């Protein structure tokens, strides 16, 4: 507890490598652990009221750990950046964003099935096996689709294509699709659970050459109802991978990714700020780019990444809001120590869209935590988690620095004093220890 929060800066006297403990709430977890071990050693016989008091103490110290959901996937950080970033953004207390990969690249709206799994679906020449099997892990998104693309060889009339469970392959999971002759692309909606599938054709004499089998949605935009029925927008800040062409972006349904549901946005080469109107109907949608680039080093792999735009920041905003988003790339840390971080905004890195704005949403390069207080000019600012789990505040002043400081909830102090006193009485007071120590019934030898 003294290391989590003390009247003086104890960490100033400790070497910087111990800062890898990262967050005081992690120290609180160790406090709860070692209190539990210490109780077993010092208080070997607990009465009911003592047990109740100690449980309240332990739960009270660690209540933040019990109500905050952990970040499931670690961020991708370069080795050279670990000394400056490891204590700030490695752990995030909100779920990971479904729109981008950890390195900021937009996840393609359709993700190819890995080659190792396709070995049980097609032969060496890419033709569908008669006894094929496709194993799909549990979907990480709220909806689950697969898109099968290829061509039908043989025959002059369309045939039926469907997907069924391996234990009941003749029962379609999402109806049938008429395909062929020639090229086809069909999408099927599937359960989100672990699946073992078979791809079937109604005509056994026809041959299907499979080009790709992809899972959708590769990225996910969850649109919720607007409380005031106002239009909602997705605002993007980032960089295009292309230097010689533009990229069109649009929002579509996973079932029909080629059909834009709202107006398209054109992203020019280099840095960009773009805005897309979200569909008015709540649901799950995907962000689709018109052009992608497959790195030449992995271009021969069917499951290679398809790169289009790298997002430094993005936000979901109402149409009548005047705040402009300041991405984390425009914020730098000017001071860092045990309990305090200070940040300033690089005005030379601000997006062009911020020139005429009066209010700003600033994303700080540190994870959001309810135990951190952020202030500017001596006034406290309410912070919240951005879509990527970083601390985000609202301000109209871009010149004054921000200060983030760890703040211990006040109930922890009396709990700490009470717990230390209880352990002292039970562990170091000889009268108490003698009275409550276990008696060995064995006769002395």
C-alpha positions in Angstrom: 0.0 0.0 0.0 2.9 2.4 0.7 4.2 1.8 -2.8 0.7 2.4 -4.3 0.2 5.7 -2.7 2.4 7.4 0.0 2.6 10.9 1.5 6.0 11.4 -0.3 7.4 10.2 -3.7 8.9 7.0 -2.6 9.5 5.9 -6.2 12.0 8.8 -6.6 14.5 6.8 -4.5 14.0 3.5 -6.5 15.7 2.6 -9.8 13.6 3.2 -12.9 13.4 -0.4 -13.9 11.0 -1.2 -11.1 8.5 1.1 -12.8 7.6 -1.9 -14.9 5.0 -2.6 -12.2 3.1 -0.1 -14.4 0.0 0.7 -12.3 -0.9 1.1 -8.6 -3.9 -1.1 -9.0 -1.6 -4.0 -9.8 0.2 -3.3 -6.5 -3.2 -3.4 -4.8 -3.7 -6.9 -6.1 -0.5 -8.0 -4.5 -1.5 -6.3 -1.3 -4.7 -8.4 -1.2 -2.6 -11.5 -1.9 0.0 -10.9 0.8 -2.6 -9.9 3.3 -4.3 -13.3 2.7 -1.0 -15.1 3.2 -0.2 -13.0 6.3 -3.5 -13.7 7.9 -2.9 -17.4 7.7 0.5 -17.0 9.4 -0.4 -14.5 12.1 -4.0 -15.2 12.9 -4.3 -19.0 12.8 -7.7 -19.0 14.4 -10.2 -16.4 13.1 -13.5 -15.8 14.6 -16.5 -15.1 12.4 -16.5 -11.3 13.0 -12.7 -11.1 12.3 -13.1 -13.0 9.1 -16.0 -10.7 8.0 -14.0 -7.6 8.7 -10.9 -8.8 6.9 -12.9 -9.8 3.8 -14.5 -6.4 3.7 -11.0 -4.9 4.0 -9.6 -6.9 1.1 -12.6 -6.4 -1.2 -12.7 -2.7 -0.4 -9.0 -2.3 -1.3 -9.4 -4.2 -4.6 -12.9 -3.2 -5.7 -11.6 -1.5 -8.8 -10.0 -4.8 -9.9 -13.4 -6.6 -9.5 -15.4 -4.2 -11.6 -13.0 -3.2 -14.4 -12.7 -5.6 -17.4 -9.1 -6.3 -18.5 -7.7 -5.6 -21.9 -7.5 -8.9 -23.7 -4.9 -8.2 -26.4 -1.6 -6.5 -25.8 -0.7 -3.5 -27.9 2.0 -3.8 -30.5 5.0 -1.7 -29.3 8.4 -1.4 -30.9 11.3 -2.6 -28.7 12.9 0.8 -28.8 9.7 2.5 -27.5 9.2 0.2 -24.5 11.2 2.4 -22.0 8.9 5.4 -22.7 5.6 3.6 -23.4 5.6 0.5 -21.3 4.2 2.2 -18.2 1.5 4.0 -20.1 -0.4 2.1 -22.8 0.5 -1.6 -22.4 -2.6 -2.4 -20.4 -6.0 -1.0 -21.2 -9.2 -1.4 -19.1 -11.7 -1.4 -22.0 -12.0 -4.0 -24.8 -9.9 -3.7 -27.9 -11.3 -1.8 -30.9 -12.6 -4.0 -33.7 -11.9 -1.5 -36.4 -8.1 -1.6 -36.5 -5.3 -4.0 -35.7 -3.0 -3.3 -32.7 -0.5 -1.5 -35.1 -3.2 0.9 -36.4 -3.9 -0.6 -39.8 -7.5 -0.9 -40.8 -8.6 -4.5 -40.5 -9.9 -5.5 -43.9 -13.6 -6.1 -44.0 -13.0 -9.7 -45.1 -10.3 -11.9 -43.6 -9.1 -14.9 -45.7 -9.1 -18.3 -44.1 -5.5 -19.4 -43.3 -3.8 -21.7 -45.7 -3.4 -24.4 -43.1 -7.2 -24.7 -42.8 -7.7 -24.5 -46.6 -5.7 -27.7 -47.0 -8.8 -29.6 -45.8 -11.1 -27.7 -48.2 -9.3 -27.7 -51.6 -6.8 -30.0 -53.3 -3.4 -28.9 -54.6 -5.0 -27.3 -57.7 -7.6 -25.3 -55.7 -10.6 -27.5 -56.5 -13.2 -28.2 -53.8 -12.7 -31.6 -52.2 -15.7 -33.9 -52.2 -15.1 -34.7 -48.5 -14.0 -31.2 -47.4 -13.9 -29.9 -43.8 -13.6 -26.3 -42.7 -13.0 -25.6 -39.0 -13.8 -22.1 -37.8 -13.0 -20.8 -34.4 -15.5 -18.8 -32.3 -16.1 -15.4 -33.9 -14.6 -12.4 -32.2 -17.3 -10.2 -33.7 -21.0 -10.0 -32.9 -22.0 -11.5 -36.3 -20.4 -14.2 -38.4 -20.3 -14.6 -42.2 -18.2 -16.4 -44.7 -17.7 -15.5 -48.3 -16.9 -18.2 -50.8 -15.5 -17.0 -54.2 -14.4 -19.1 -57.2 -15.7 -20.5 -60.4 -17.9 -23.4 -61.5 -16.5 -25.6 -64.3 -18.8 -27.9 -66.2 -22.5 -27.8 -66.9 -24.6 -25.1 -68.5 -27.1 -24.3 -65.8 -26.7 -22.9 -62.3 -26.3 -25.3 -59.4 -26.9 -24.9 -55.7 -24.2 -24.1 -53.2 -24.6 -24.3 -49.4 -22.8 -24.7 -46.2 -23.7 -27.2 -43.5 -22.5 -28.6 -40.3 -20.1 -31.6 -40.6 -22.5 -33.8 -38.7 -25.4 -32.8 -40.9 -24.0 -31.5 -44.2 -27.2 -31.8 -46.2 -29.0 -29.3 -44.0 -28.0 -25.7 -45.1 -27.2 -23.3 -42.3 -28.3 -20.3 -44.3 -30.2 -21.5 -47.3 -28.7 -22.2 -50.8 -27.2 -20.0 -53.4 -27.4 -20.5 -57.2 -23.9 -20.3 -58.7 -22.3 -20.8 -62.0 -21.5 -21.5 -64.6 -18.4 -19.3 -64.4 -17.3 -17.0 -61.6 -19.3 -16.7 -58.3 -19.1 -15.1 -54.9 -21.6 -16.1 -52.2 -22.0 -15.0 -48.6 -23.5 -17.1 -45.8 -24.5 -16.1 -42.3 -23.3 -18.5 -39.6 -23.5 -18.9 -35.8 -20.7 -17.2 -33.8 -19.8 -20.4 -32.0 -17.0 -22.9 -32.9 -18.0 -24.6 -36.2 -17.0 -27.6 -38.2 -18.4 -27.1 -41.7 -18.8 -28.7 -45.1 -19.2 -26.9 -48.4 -21.6 -28.7 -50.7 -22.8 -28.6 -54.3 -26.1 -30.0 -55.6 -24.4 -31.4 -58.7 -21.6 -33.9 -58.0 -20.4 -33.8 -61.6 -19.6 -30.1 -61.5 -16.2 -28.9 -60.3 -15.8 -25.8 -58.1 -12.4 -24.0 -58.2 -12.2 -22.0 -55.0 -10.3 -18.7 -55.1 -10.8 -17.6 -51.5 -12.9 -18.4 -48.4 -13.1 -15.3 -46.2 -14.7 -14.4 -42.8 -16.8 -11.3 -42.4 -16.9 -8.9 -40.7 -13.1 -8.5 -40.6 -13.7 -5.1 -39.0 -16.8 -4.1 -37.1 -18.7 -0.9 -36.6 -21.5 -1.2 -34.1 -24.1 1.5 -34.6 -26.4 2.2 -31.7 -29.6 4.4 -31.6 -29.0 8.1 -31.2 -30.7 9.3 -28.1 -31.9 12.5 -29.8 -32.3 10.9 -33.3 -29.5 13.0 -34.7 -27.2 11.8 -37.5 -24.1 10.1 -36.4 -20.7 10.1 -38.1 -17.5 8.2 -38.0 -14.5 10.6 -38.1 -11.1 9.1 -39.2 -7.6 10.5 -38.8 -4.8 8.6 -40.5 -2.5 7.9 -43.4 -3.1 6.1 -46.7 -0.7 3.4 -47.7 -0.7 4.7 -51.3 1.3 7.6 -52.6 -0.1 7.6 -56.1 -3.8 7.0 -55.8 -6.9 7.8 -53.7 -9.0 5.3 -51.7 -12.8 5.4 -51.5 -14.2 4.4 -48.1 -17.8 3.4 -47.4 -19.9 1.7 -44.8 -21.8 -1.4 -45.7 -23.6 -4.4 -44.3 -21.5 -7.6 -43.9 -24.0 -9.4 -46.1 -23.5 -6.9 -49.0 -20.1 -5.3 -48.6 -20.1 -3.9 -52.2 -23.2 -1.9 -51.6 -22.6 1.5 -49.8 -25.3 2.4 -47.3 -24.3 6.1 -47.0 -22.1 8.5 -49.0 -18.5 7.5 -49.8 -15.5 9.4 -48.5 -12.4 9.8 -50.7 -9.0 9.5 -48.9 -6.1 11.1 -50.7 -2.5 10.0 -50.4 -0.5 10.9 -47.3 -2.3 12.2 -44.2 -6.1 12.6 -44.2 -9.1 13.6 -42.1 -12.3 11.9 -43.3 -15.9 11.6 -42.1 -18.5 9.0 -43.0 -22.2 9.2 -42.0 -23.3 6.2 -40.2 -26.5 4.3 -41.1 -29.6 5.4 -39.1 -30.6 1.8 -38.4 -28.8 0.2 -35.4 -26.7 -2.9 -36.3 -23.3 -4.3 -37.2 -21.6 -2.8 -40.3 -18.2 -2.9 -41.9 -15.8 -0.2 -43.3 -14.8 -1.1 -46.8 -11.8 0.4 -48.8 -11.8 0.5 -52.6 -8.1 -0.3 -52.9 -5.8 -2.5 -50.8 -2.1 -3.3 -51.0 -0.7 -6.8 -50.2 3.0 -6.5 -49.1 5.2 -8.1 -51.8 7.0 -10.3 -49.1 3.8 -12.2 -48.5 1.9 -11.7 -51.8 2.0 -15.4 -52.5 0.1 -16.3 -49.3 -3.7 -16.5 -49.6 -4.1 -15.2 -46.0 -1.8 -12.2 -46.4 -2.8 -8.9 -44.8 -4.5 -6.4 -47.1 -3.4 -2.9 -46.1 -5.2 0.3 -47.0 -5.2 3.1 -44.3 -3.4 3.4 -40.9 -5.6 5.2 -38.4 -3.9 7.3 -35.7 -7.3 8.0 -34.2 -11.1 7.7 -34.9 -14.2 8.8 -33.1 -18.0 8.4 -33.3 -19.7 11.8 -33.1 -23.1 13.3 -33.5 -23.6 15.6 -36.5 -24.3 18.8 -34.5 -21.3 18.5 -32.2 -18.5 21.1 -32.6 -15.7 19.2 -31.0 -12.7 18.3 -33.2 -10.6 15.3 -32.4 -6.9 15.8 -31.5 -5.2 12.4 -32.2 -2.6 11.0 -29.9 0.0 11.6 -32.6 -0.3 15.3 -31.9 0.3 15.0 -28.2 3.7 14.6 -26.6 4.7 13.7 -23.0 6.9 16.4 -21.4 7.2 15.0 -17.9 7.0 11.5 -16.5 7.5 10.2 -13.0 6.0 7.9 -10.5 2.7 9.5 -9.8 2.4 12.2 -12.5 2.5 12.6 -16.2 2.4 15.9 -18.1 1.4 16.3 -21.7 1.4 19.2 -24.2 -0.1 19.5 -27.7 2.1 19.9 -30.7 0.3 22.6 -32.6 2.4 22.0 -35.7 1.0 18.5 -35.9 -2.7 19.4 -35.7 -5.0 18.2 -38.4 -6.3 21.0 -40.8 -9.9 20.5 -39.6 -9.1 21.9 -36.2 -8.4 25.5 -37.4 -12.0 26.7 -37.0 -13.1 24.6 -34.0 -13.8 26.0 -30.6 -13.8 22.7 -28.6 -11.5 19.8 -28.9 -11.4 16.1 -27.8 -7.8 15.3 -26.9 -6.6 11.7 -26.8 -3.7 11.4 -24.4 -0.9 8.8 -24.8 -1.8 6.9 -21.7 -4.5 4.3 -20.9 -7.7 5.4 -19.3 -8.0 4.6 -15.6 -10.7 5.6 -13.1 -7.9 6.1 -10.5 -6.2 8.8 -12.6 -7.2 12.5 -12.3 -6.4 14.9 -15.2 -6.2 18.6 -14.8 -5.3 21.7 -16.9 -4.4 25.0 -15.4 -5.2 23.8 -11.9 -8.8 22.8 -12.9 -9.8 19.2 -12.9 -11.0 17.8 -16.3 -13.3 14.7 -16.5 -11.7 12.0 -18.6 -13.2 9.0 -20.3 -11.9 6.1 -22.4 -11.6 6.7 -26.2 -12.5 4.0 -28.7 -9.0 2.6 -28.3 -9.0 2.7 -24.5 -6.8 5.7 -24.1 -7.6 8.6 -21.8 -9.6 11.3 -23.6 -10.6 14.8 -22.3 -12.5 17.8 -23.6 -10.9 21.2 -23.7 -10.9 24.6 -25.5 -7.3 25.4 -24.6 -4.6 23.8 -26.7 -1.7 25.7 -25.2 -1.7 24.8 -21.5 -0.3 21.4 -20.6 -2.3 18.6 -19.1 -1.3 16.9 -15.9 -2.4 13.3 -15.1 -2.0 12.2 -11.5 -2.8 9.0 -9.7 -5.5 9.6 -7.0 -6.2 7.0 -4.3 -9.9 6.7 -3.2 -10.2 8.0 0.3 -11.8 4.8 1.9 -8.5 3.0 1.2 -6.7 5.1 3.9 -8.8 4.0 6.9 -8.9 0.5 5.6 -5.1 0.5 5.4 -4.7 1.8 8.9 -7.2 -0.7 10.3 -5.6 -3.6 8.5 -2.1 -2.7 9.7 -3.4 -2.4 13.2 -5.2 -5.7 13.1 -2.1 -7.5 11.7 0.0 -5.8 14.4 -2.3 -7.0 17.2 -2.5 -10.5 15.9 1.1 -10.9 14.8 3.3 -8.8 17.0 1.4 -8.5 20.3 2.7 -11.3 22.5 -0.4 -11.5 24.7 -2.7 -11.8 21.7 -0.5 -14.2 19.9 -0.2 -16.5 23.0 -3.9 -16.4 23.5 -4.8 -17.3 19.9 -1.9 -19.7 19.1 -2.6 -23.3 18.4 -1.9 -25.7 21.3 0.1 -28.8 20.4 -1.6 -31.7 22.2 1.4 -34.0 21.7 3.3 -34.7 24.9 6.8 -33.3 25.2 9.5 -35.8 24.4 
